[in-house]
Amino acid sequence: MKNEFLLDPGIAYLNHGSFGACPRVVFEAYQRYQRELEREPVDYLQRHFRAKMVGARGSLAGFLGCGADDLAFVRNATYGMNLVARSLQVGAGDTILTTDHEYGAVDRMWRAFARETGAELVRVPLVLPATSPDAILEAFRSRIDPSVRVFAFPHIAAVPSVVLPVEGLVQLAKETGVTSVVDGAHAPGQVPLDLGSLGADFYVGNCHKWLLTPKGVGFVYAAAHQAERVRPPVVSWGNISEGTSALLLENEWQGTTDISAVLAVSDAIEFLEEHRWFEKVVPQCACLLEGASAALLEVTGEPSLYGSPGMHPPQMASFRLPPGAHSSLHADLYHQHKVELPVFSDSHGEFFRVSVQAYNSEEDLGRLVDALRALL
Ligand SMILES: Cc1ncc(COP(=O)(O)O)c(C=O)c1O
C-alpha cells in the first residue's frame, strides 16, 4: 500500500495519529475539485454549493450510520469541539465531567469555557494501566452528582491511546439526564461507527486522520433534539444552506472557503471500501502493531499501559518511557534514524505513541525498535 500514498519513502512514518496521510487517488480528486472551483468560482460556490455539500454529507452519513442532516462539516475536530461547547447551556453551579486524558487543545478549550461560563470542570482520572471498560465507566459513575450537566470524553484518547467505552458512557449520560459530548477525532476510519444507534447528543470527528481525506475536514453530529441549539463560533450568513436545523443553516456556509477537501470525503470513503478497510487493512495493521509490542516493551523496560486486550485502538498504542531525560528523543528519532514518532509528556509520565497505517511495514517497526535501542 505504500505506493498508494504520497509519503516520503525514506521515512518510517509512524505518526498517522497526529497528521494522517492522504492516498494518492484521493489527493488527485481533491486537486481536481480545486481546479474546477478556480475555473468558474461563482458557478461552483453559488450555483452548485448546496448540491455538492448535500452529496458530501450523504456519503459521510452513510459511512457513519446517521442522517445526512445530522451532520455539519467543520474544518477540524478542535473547531467542532468549540462549536459544541458554545452550544451547551451551562453556567455557575453546573459541572462538566471530562477526563484527564483529553487532547491538550480540547482540555484548554474546556478550561477557557468553564472560566467564561462559571461552570466547574472536573477531570475524571483514568487509571493506567487501562484494565477494563467497566473501570472507566465506574470512574465516571463515582463522580456523578446533581450538578453534573455534561459528560465530555474522547472516544479514543490520543495519549496514552485508550479506547473509552463510548456506548456505556453515552447510556450512563442518558440515564443521568446529562448531555454527552464525544470527541471522536481518532475514531472514523479506525473503528466502525454507527452514530444513529450510539445516540450521543454530540459527536465530533475528524476525516483528515483515519478517514484519509486531505487536511481541513472534520464534522459535528448533533442528535435531532440538539440540532436546533447549535451555535457556531463564527456567525455568517445563516440560512443560506439547506437543512432543517441551526446545525446546517448556520454552519454549512461559514464564509468563502475552499470546499475541495470536504468534497474529497466521498473519494476517501470509496478508497476505504475498495480496499475492504475494516475487514482487511485495519486487522493487518493491528497485527503489525501487536507483533512489535513485545520488542517495544522490552526496549523501554516498562510495563504495558494496557491491562487487557482491546483497551488500545487497533492502529495506535502508547508506550511508557523509562525514567530519564527524553526531551531530544523525538528529534533524534527523526534526524538520526528517519523515524517519525511522537513523544509526549503529561501528568502520567513520558510516552511515545506508535500509529500503524496501511502504508507501514514490518521494516518500519523494526527501524523504530533498533532506533530506540540505540537512543534509550
Ligand atoms: C482526541 C483529539 N481530539 C481533538 C484533536 C484535534 O484535532 P484537529 O487538530 O484536527 O482539530 C486531536 C488531534 O490529534 C485529538 O487527538
The ligand as an ORCA input file, in Angstrom:
! r2SCAN-3c Opt
* xyz 0 1
  C      -8.522     13.347     20.867
  C      -8.278     14.505     19.954
  N      -9.200     15.474     19.867
  C      -9.050     16.523     19.063
  C      -7.928     16.639     18.281
  C      -7.795     17.846     17.412
  O      -7.810     17.517     16.057
  P      -7.557     18.659     14.994
  O      -6.149     19.102     15.153
  O      -7.810     18.007     13.677
  O      -8.508     19.743     15.298
  C      -6.936     15.678     18.319
  C      -5.742     15.789     17.487
  O      -4.885     14.954     17.424
  C      -7.103     14.580     19.187
  O      -6.179     13.627     19.293
*
